[in-house]
């Protein structure tokens, strides 16, 4: 059942998304993702930092040193946005929950895509595929994506990025740019995300909240895992408890970054409550210098 203020919420997210998309497109940041390789141009010698997926192995073997293939820019980009709708997305200590932040960012990416005459689609997942909307390009289409993002009621509470990526690979056959918006509070997806990145180009956008990583001193606190229902009681006034919390979160972040690094995945953390637009554009610009010769 839709909340009585759903039109107001939809309009607020749409306005914020359009403002962010204008900042992203002011530098044509998303145009970097064009040119995945339909029209071959020539080859040149490999230099450190080049995308190893573009190595031409025939030329490399013949000349006994690595060369990469260069391609003419494609005229149209296919963008897929994968959003984690597991129960942990309802958490948020600021004005937005993680799910609302995901909707705003997804909307910004989608508006930027259609402004550049590209197609954009949406895949919502928990531990199953909740909704798939094929790529299209129109403002009405983007509004439908935002509506679905905000008001789709998930049928499950868990998380399985592997399930979502396997589904994506079965339905999207042309190379695409795949943005994954999730808090990545799961394990076991390493092989699937690396495999998908070999077919498409995956960009991970981890969603975080300051309370994910900073435990406040509020005395005895009862914490509930929204996905499993597990209840944990902590004495947050104990410095050792807070130190352990900080250490575990640091280890989790390091392990996640290692997964992205080993899989060749570009990643940019989105923190609830922060102004991310400029930093995200800077990330795309930096990504372009590494990706394109």
C-alpha positions as CSV (number, residue, x, y, z in Angstrom):
1,X,0.0,0.0,0.0
2,X,1.4,3.4,-1.0
3,X,1.9,6.1,1.7
4,X,-0.4,9.1,1.4
5,X,2.6,11.4,0.7
6,X,4.1,9.1,-2.1
7,X,3.8,11.8,-4.8
8,X,5.7,14.3,-2.6
9,X,8.4,11.7,-1.9
10,X,8.7,10.8,-5.6
11,X,8.9,14.4,-6.6
12,X,11.6,15.2,-3.9
13,X,13.8,12.3,-5.1
14,X,13.3,13.2,-8.7
15,X,14.3,16.8,-8.1
16,X,17.4,15.8,-6.2
17,X,18.3,13.2,-8.8
18,X,18.1,15.7,-11.6
19,X,20.3,18.2,-9.7
20,X,22.9,15.6,-9.1
21,X,22.8,14.4,-12.7
22,X,23.4,17.9,-13.9
23,X,26.6,18.1,-11.8
24,X,27.7,14.7,-13.1
25,X,27.1,15.6,-16.7
26,X,28.7,19.1,-16.4
27,X,32.0,17.4,-17.1
28,X,30.5,14.7,-19.3
29,X,31.8,12.2,-16.7
30,X,29.6,9.3,-17.8
31,X,30.8,9.5,-21.4
32,X,33.9,7.7,-20.2
33,X,31.9,4.5,-20.2
34,X,31.3,4.6,-23.9
35,X,33.4,2.6,-26.3
36,X,33.5,-1.0,-24.9
37,X,34.5,-2.4,-28.2
38,X,32.2,-2.9,-31.2
39,X,34.3,-0.9,-33.7
40,X,37.9,-1.8,-33.8
41,X,40.4,1.0,-34.6
42,X,44.0,-0.2,-34.1
43,X,46.4,-1.5,-31.4
44,X,49.1,0.2,-29.3
45,X,51.6,-1.0,-26.8
46,X,50.4,-1.7,-23.3
47,X,51.3,0.7,-20.5
48,X,50.8,0.1,-16.8
49,X,47.3,1.1,-15.8
50,X,45.6,0.0,-19.0
51,X,42.6,-2.3,-18.8
52,X,44.0,-5.8,-19.2
53,X,40.7,-6.9,-20.8
54,X,41.7,-5.0,-23.9
55,X,44.9,-6.9,-24.5
56,X,45.2,-8.3,-28.0
57,X,46.7,-11.7,-27.4
58,X,47.4,-12.5,-31.0
59,X,49.5,-9.3,-31.6
60,X,51.1,-9.7,-28.1
61,X,52.2,-13.3,-29.0
62,X,53.5,-12.2,-32.4
63,X,55.5,-9.2,-31.2
64,X,56.5,-10.7,-27.8
65,X,55.3,-7.7,-25.8
66,X,51.8,-6.7,-24.7
67,X,49.6,-4.6,-27.0
68,X,46.0,-3.5,-26.4
69,X,43.1,-3.0,-28.8
70,X,41.7,0.5,-29.3
71,X,38.1,1.0,-30.4
72,X,36.0,3.8,-31.9
73,X,33.5,5.1,-29.4
74,X,30.1,3.5,-29.4
75,X,27.2,5.6,-30.2
76,X,25.0,4.3,-27.5
77,X,25.6,3.1,-23.9
78,X,23.6,0.5,-22.1
79,X,23.5,1.2,-18.4
80,X,22.1,-1.3,-15.8
81,X,21.5,-0.2,-12.2
82,X,21.4,-3.0,-9.6
83,X,19.9,-2.0,-6.2
84,X,20.0,-4.1,-3.1
85,X,16.6,-4.0,-1.4
86,X,17.5,-6.2,1.5
87,X,16.1,-5.2,4.9
88,X,19.3,-3.4,6.0
89,X,18.5,-0.7,3.4
90,X,15.8,0.7,5.7
91,X,18.5,1.9,8.1
92,X,19.5,5.6,8.2
93,X,20.4,8.1,10.9
94,X,20.0,11.2,8.8
95,X,17.3,12.6,6.6
96,X,17.5,9.5,4.3
97,X,17.6,5.8,4.6
98,X,20.1,3.8,2.6
99,X,17.3,2.9,0.2
100,X,16.3,6.5,-0.4
101,X,20.0,7.3,-1.0
102,X,20.1,4.5,-3.5
103,X,17.0,5.8,-5.3
104,X,18.5,9.3,-5.5
105,X,21.9,8.1,-6.9
106,X,20.2,5.6,-9.3
107,X,18.0,8.4,-10.5
108,X,20.9,10.7,-11.0
109,X,22.7,8.1,-13.1
110,X,19.6,7.3,-15.1
111,X,18.9,11.0,-15.9
112,X,22.5,11.5,-16.9
113,X,22.2,8.5,-19.2
114,X,19.1,9.6,-21.0
115,X,20.5,13.1,-21.4
116,X,23.3,11.5,-23.3
117,X,20.8,9.5,-25.4
118,X,21.7,6.2,-23.7
119,X,19.5,3.4,-22.4
120,X,19.2,2.6,-18.7
121,X,17.5,-0.4,-17.0
122,X,16.9,-1.5,-13.4
123,X,17.3,-4.7,-11.4
124,X,16.1,-4.9,-7.8
125,X,17.2,-7.8,-5.7
126,X,17.2,-9.3,-2.2
127,X,18.2,-12.9,-2.0
128,X,16.1,-13.3,-5.2
129,X,15.5,-11.0,-8.2
130,X,12.6,-8.8,-7.1
131,X,12.1,-6.7,-10.3
132,X,13.7,-6.3,-13.7
133,X,13.0,-3.3,-15.9
134,X,14.7,-3.6,-19.4
135,X,16.9,-0.7,-20.6
136,X,15.0,2.2,-22.3
137,X,15.6,5.9,-22.8
138,X,13.0,8.5,-21.9
139,X,12.1,10.7,-18.9
140,X,8.9,8.8,-18.3
141,X,11.0,5.6,-18.1
142,X,13.3,7.2,-15.5
143,X,10.3,8.3,-13.5
144,X,9.0,4.7,-13.5
145,X,12.4,3.5,-12.3
146,X,12.3,6.0,-9.4
147,X,8.8,5.0,-8.5
148,X,9.7,1.3,-8.5
149,X,12.8,2.0,-6.4
150,X,10.9,3.9,-3.7
151,X,7.8,1.8,-3.4
152,X,8.5,-1.8,-4.5
153,X,7.7,-4.0,-1.5
154,X,10.4,-6.8,-1.3
155,X,9.3,-10.3,-0.9
156,X,12.4,-11.3,1.0
157,X,14.8,-9.7,3.5
158,X,18.1,-11.4,2.7
159,X,20.8,-10.5,0.2
160,X,22.4,-12.4,-2.7
161,X,24.3,-10.3,-5.2
162,X,25.4,-13.5,-6.9
163,X,21.8,-14.3,-7.8
164,X,21.3,-10.8,-9.2
165,X,24.5,-10.9,-11.3
166,X,23.7,-14.4,-12.7
167,X,20.3,-13.1,-13.8
168,X,21.8,-10.0,-15.3
169,X,24.3,-12.0,-17.4
170,X,21.4,-14.2,-18.7
171,X,19.3,-11.2,-19.9
172,X,21.8,-8.5,-20.9
173,X,23.9,-9.9,-23.7
174,X,25.5,-6.7,-25.0
175,X,28.4,-5.2,-23.0
176,X,26.9,-2.8,-20.5
177,X,28.0,-0.5,-17.6
178,X,26.6,-2.1,-14.4
179,X,26.3,0.0,-11.3
180,X,25.7,-1.9,-8.1
181,X,24.2,0.0,-5.2
182,X,24.4,-2.0,-2.0
183,X,25.8,-1.9,1.6
184,X,27.5,-5.2,0.6
185,X,26.7,-6.8,4.0
186,X,27.2,-10.3,2.6
187,X,30.0,-12.6,1.5
188,X,30.5,-15.1,-1.3
189,X,29.9,-12.9,-4.3
190,X,33.5,-12.5,-5.3
191,X,33.5,-14.9,-8.2
192,X,30.2,-13.7,-9.6
193,X,31.2,-10.0,-9.6
194,X,34.6,-10.7,-11.1
195,X,33.0,-12.9,-13.8
196,X,30.4,-10.2,-14.6
197,X,33.2,-7.6,-14.8
198,X,34.8,-9.6,-17.6
199,X,31.6,-9.4,-19.7
200,X,30.4,-5.9,-18.7
201,X,32.0,-3.1,-16.7
202,X,31.0,-3.1,-13.0
203,X,31.1,-0.1,-10.8
204,X,30.4,-0.8,-7.1
205,X,28.8,2.0,-5.1
206,X,28.8,0.9,-1.4
207,X,26.1,2.6,0.7
208,X,27.1,3.4,4.2
209,X,25.8,5.3,7.2
210,X,27.9,6.9,9.9
211,X,26.4,4.6,12.5
212,X,27.6,1.6,10.5
213,X,31.1,2.5,11.5
214,X,30.8,4.7,14.6
215,X,29.2,3.2,17.7
216,X,28.0,6.1,19.9
217,X,28.3,6.0,23.7
218,X,24.7,5.7,24.7
219,X,25.0,3.0,27.4
220,X,23.2,-0.4,27.0
221,X,21.9,-0.7,23.5
222,X,19.9,-3.5,21.8
223,X,20.8,-4.0,18.1
224,X,18.7,-6.1,15.7
225,X,19.9,-7.5,12.4
226,X,17.1,-6.6,10.0
227,X,17.9,-9.5,7.7
228,X,18.3,-12.3,10.1
229,X,16.4,-11.0,13.2
230,X,19.4,-11.7,15.4
231,X,19.4,-9.5,18.5
232,X,22.6,-8.3,20.2
233,X,22.9,-6.3,23.4
234,X,26.0,-4.1,23.8
235,X,27.3,-1.8,26.5
236,X,28.4,1.1,24.3
237,X,29.9,2.9,27.2
238,X,32.6,0.3,27.4
239,X,35.7,1.6,25.4
240,X,36.7,-1.9,24.6
241,X,33.3,-2.6,23.0
242,X,33.6,0.5,20.8
243,X,37.2,-0.3,19.9
244,X,36.1,-3.8,18.9
245,X,33.3,-2.4,16.8
246,X,35.7,0.0,15.0
247,X,38.2,-2.9,14.4
248,X,35.6,-5.2,12.9
249,X,34.3,-2.5,10.6
250,X,37.8,-1.6,9.5
251,X,38.5,-5.3,8.7
252,X,35.2,-5.6,6.8
253,X,36.0,-2.5,4.7
254,X,39.5,-3.7,4.0
255,X,38.2,-7.1,2.9
256,X,35.5,-5.5,0.7
257,X,38.1,-3.2,-1.0
258,X,40.3,-6.3,-1.5
259,X,37.4,-8.0,-3.3
260,X,37.0,-5.0,-5.6
261,X,40.7,-4.7,-6.2
262,X,41.2,-8.3,-7.1
263,X,38.2,-8.3,-9.4
264,X,39.2,-5.1,-11.2
265,X,36.1,-3.4,-9.9
266,X,35.9,0.4,-9.7
267,X,34.4,1.4,-6.4
268,X,33.2,4.6,-4.7
269,X,31.7,4.8,-1.2
270,X,28.4,6.8,-0.8
271,X,27.9,7.9,2.8
272,X,24.4,8.9,3.9
273,X,24.2,12.6,4.7
274,X,27.2,13.6,2.7
275,X,27.3,15.8,-0.4
276,X,28.6,13.2,-2.8
277,X,28.0,14.7,-6.3
278,X,31.4,16.4,-6.7
279,X,33.4,13.5,-5.3
280,X,31.5,11.1,-7.6
281,X,32.3,13.1,-10.6
282,X,35.9,13.3,-9.6
283,X,35.9,9.5,-9.2
284,X,34.5,9.1,-12.8
285,X,37.1,11.5,-14.1
286,X,39.9,9.6,-12.4
287,X,38.4,6.3,-13.7
288,X,38.5,7.8,-17.3
289,X,42.2,8.4,-17.1
290,X,42.8,4.8,-16.1
291,X,40.4,3.3,-18.6
292,X,41.0,5.2,-21.8
293,X,44.3,5.7,-23.6
